[in-house]
């Protein structure tokens, strides 16, 4: 089972953005250590556009849950180190590792599968992402 080996420590930089004060490390059951570096900025599990009723209801059900997992997912989406499908699978495992209920984790996973394509970057970077088994 995946688990977080560090604590999420952030500083709010504006109304919706937070900066990591220390590295956040997820020991993922399939990929090994995934490290989100200190200084990375996240908006946690925000939905950029609530343009339809489905997304609004989905957001209302998941808001405030999964900040650890959402930070890892934001990092993976921004840096394109994995395919979008793989990054979304990591999100689900990270949510469960964080203690989010299965039904809520599934809703969050379904939400990013439905509406996350525009946020995903498929351009890998040399950003320090580690998918080693360490």
HELIX and SHEET records of a PDB file:
HELIX    1   1 UNK A   53  UNK A   62  1                                  10    
HELIX    2   2 UNK A   67  UNK A   79  1                                  13    
HELIX    3   3 UNK A   84  UNK A   98  1                                  15    
HELIX    4   4 UNK A  102  UNK A  115  1                                  14    
HELIX    5   5 UNK A  117  UNK A  119  5                                   3    
SHEET    1   A 3 UNK A   3  UNK A   4  0                                        
SHEET    2   A 3 UNK A  24  UNK A  28 -1                                        
SHEET    3   A 3 UNK A  32  UNK A  36 -1                                        
SHEET    1   B 3 UNK A  10  UNK A  12  0                                        
SHEET    2   B 3 UNK A  18  UNK A  20 -1                                        
SHEET    3   B 3 UNK A  41  UNK A  42 -1                                        
END                                                                             
